[in-house]
Amino acid sequence: MITPMRRWLVCLTVAGAACVSNLPEQDLRILAAQPYAKLSASDLWKDFQTDAAAATKKYFGKAIDVSDKPTAIETEASKGQHFFFVQTADHGVRARLLDEKAAGILKEAKAGERITLRCFCQGMDGQDVLLKSCIRP
């Protein structure tokens, strides 16, 4: 028999899990994830600039395929290997790579050449749109 107190604790636990605001830095589920959307880094940026709350609701935690030409590539693991797609001044879309796939992705990539990545969308992180656990689809 479930006591009212135990039922209340279960409800609190479930509600708390539903309110997660940060994704894990490295999430292997991306390897099997199907994309919710396919768009350019520019279009993703525009969605967040137009209405950040609506874009967060639409994309947060979902796998998306983002294609564009990176303006910078960070290859050092200690700095968090990522691609950066500048949109305005020094802000834009930052795509952090999944550690297990980073070496292969970075070996083939060049700044200024179009790349497609599948990532989980975190949303705005300071001044940038942050994508996590990125791989080549």
C-alpha positions as a printed NumPy array, in Angstrom:
array([[  0.   ,   0.   ,   0.   ],
       [  1.32 ,   3.407,  -0.983],
       [  1.052,   5.999,   1.736],
       [  0.037,   9.564,   0.91 ],
       [  3.535,  10.75 ,   1.867],
       [  5.215,   8.266,  -0.483],
       [  2.827,   9.236,  -3.304],
       [  3.682,  12.9  ,  -2.747],
       [  7.435,  12.154,  -2.88 ],
       [  7.033,  10.23 ,  -6.149],
       [  5.121,  13.152,  -7.67 ],
       [  7.827,  15.59 ,  -6.558],
       [ 10.571,  13.415,  -8.062],
       [  8.768,  13.132, -11.401],
       [  8.015,  16.856, -11.485],
       [ 11.638,  17.704, -10.66 ],
       [ 12.944,  15.512, -13.458],
       [ 10.627,  17.258, -15.907],
       [ 12.164,  20.63 , -15.024],
       [ 15.718,  19.88 , -16.131],
       [ 17.355,  22.999, -17.528],
       [ 20.784,  21.631, -18.484],
       [ 21.723,  18.756, -20.716],
       [ 24.694,  16.506, -19.977],
       [ 27.924,  17.617, -21.65 ],
       [ 28.416,  14.175, -23.213],
       [ 25.309,  12.173, -24.115],
       [ 25.789,   8.958, -26.09 ],
       [ 22.081,   8.851, -26.941],
       [ 22.959,  11.164, -29.843],
       [ 24.434,   8.137, -31.644],
       [ 20.94 ,   6.664, -32.126],
       [ 18.901,   9.893, -32.153],
       [ 16.837,  10.911, -35.162],
       [ 16.744,  14.636, -35.941],
       [ 13.756,  16.668, -34.831],
       [ 14.736,  19.379, -37.329],
       [ 17.306,  20.127, -40.038],
       [ 18.404,  23.725, -40.445],
       [ 21.371,  26.026, -40.896],
       [ 23.21 ,  27.546, -37.945],
       [ 21.992,  30.916, -39.254],
       [ 18.345,  29.845, -39.122],
       [ 18.774,  28.393, -35.628],
       [ 20.374,  31.649, -34.49 ],
       [ 17.514,  33.682, -36.011],
       [ 14.938,  31.534, -34.196],
       [ 16.618,  32.27 , -30.843],
       [ 17.042,  35.974, -31.616],
       [ 13.409,  36.347, -32.692],
       [ 11.892,  34.612, -29.642],
       [ 14.318,  32.827, -27.297],
       [ 11.549,  31.371, -25.133],
       [  9.701,  29.883, -28.101],
       [ 12.937,  28.544, -29.625],
       [ 13.947,  26.976, -26.312],
       [ 10.559,  25.324, -26.034],
       [ 10.83 ,  24.087, -29.612],
       [ 14.424,  22.777, -29.607],
       [ 15.584,  22.16 , -26.009],
       [ 16.812,  18.607, -25.519],
       [ 16.024,  17.589, -29.079],
       [ 18.466,  16.237, -31.638],
       [ 18.832,  18.612, -34.557],
       [ 20.945,  18.553, -37.71 ],
       [ 22.763,  21.839, -38.217],
       [ 24.611,  22.617, -41.467],
       [ 26.771,  25.653, -42.087],
       [ 30.324,  26.906, -42.537],
       [ 32.175,  27.177, -39.199],
       [ 34.162,  30.346, -38.649],
       [ 36.321,  28.765, -35.92 ],
       [ 37.258,  25.267, -34.83 ],
       [ 38.56 ,  24.505, -31.324],
       [ 40.659,  21.323, -31.415],
       [ 42.067,  21.294, -27.866],
       [ 40.235,  18.86 , -25.6  ],
       [ 41.019,  20.968, -22.52 ],
       [ 39.065,  23.879, -24.03 ],
       [ 36.124,  21.735, -25.134],
       [ 36.374,  20.7  , -28.778],
       [ 33.757,  22.558, -30.774],
       [ 32.78 ,  24.341, -33.951],
       [ 31.74 ,  27.967, -33.779],
       [ 29.41 ,  29.574, -36.306],
       [ 29.679,  33.366, -35.816],
       [ 26.43 ,  35.227, -36.415],
       [ 26.966,  38.714, -34.952],
       [ 30.275,  40.223, -33.809],
       [ 31.636,  37.439, -31.575],
       [ 28.386,  35.615, -30.79 ],
       [ 26.721,  32.737, -32.551],
       [ 26.168,  28.989, -32.447],
       [ 28.684,  26.853, -30.536],
       [ 28.581,  23.11 , -31.303],
       [ 30.465,  21.015, -28.711],
       [ 31.6  ,  17.644, -30.024],
       [ 30.984,  14.237, -28.485],
       [ 34.397,  13.187, -27.124],
       [ 34.211,   9.686, -28.634],
       [ 33.794,  11.088, -32.162],
       [ 35.728,  14.363, -31.93 ],
       [ 39.072,  13.177, -33.361],
       [ 37.497,  11.801, -36.541],
       [ 35.294,  14.854, -37.059],
       [ 38.137,  17.314, -36.489],
       [ 40.503,  15.4  , -38.779],
       [ 38.205,  16.007, -41.769],
       [ 36.932,  19.502, -40.939],
       [ 38.208,  22.867, -42.123],
       [ 37.075,  26.352, -41.137],
       [ 35.016,  27.887, -43.907],
       [ 33.894,  24.547, -45.38 ],
       [ 30.291,  23.461, -44.879],
       [ 29.715,  20.748, -42.275],
       [ 26.605,  19.013, -40.978],
       [ 26.423,  18.025, -37.314],
       [ 23.743,  16.246, -35.291],
       [ 23.562,  17.681, -31.78 ],
       [ 21.304,  18.055, -28.774],
       [ 20.164,  21.664, -28.402],
       [ 20.786,  23.279, -25.001],
       [ 19.577,  26.734, -26.032],
       [ 21.052,  30.129, -25.18 ],
       [ 24.128,  29.951, -22.982],
       [ 25.094,  33.515, -22.23 ],
       [ 25.328,  35.102, -25.668],
       [ 25.603,  31.929, -27.784],
       [ 23.267,  29.119, -28.809],
       [ 24.833,  25.979, -27.353],
       [ 24.66 ,  22.55 , -28.997],
       [ 26.022,  19.501, -27.16 ],
       [ 27.228,  15.962, -27.945],
       [ 27.653,  16.765, -31.644],
       [ 28.486,  14.054, -34.198],
       [ 28.495,  13.712, -37.975],
       [ 25.157,  12.124, -38.971]])
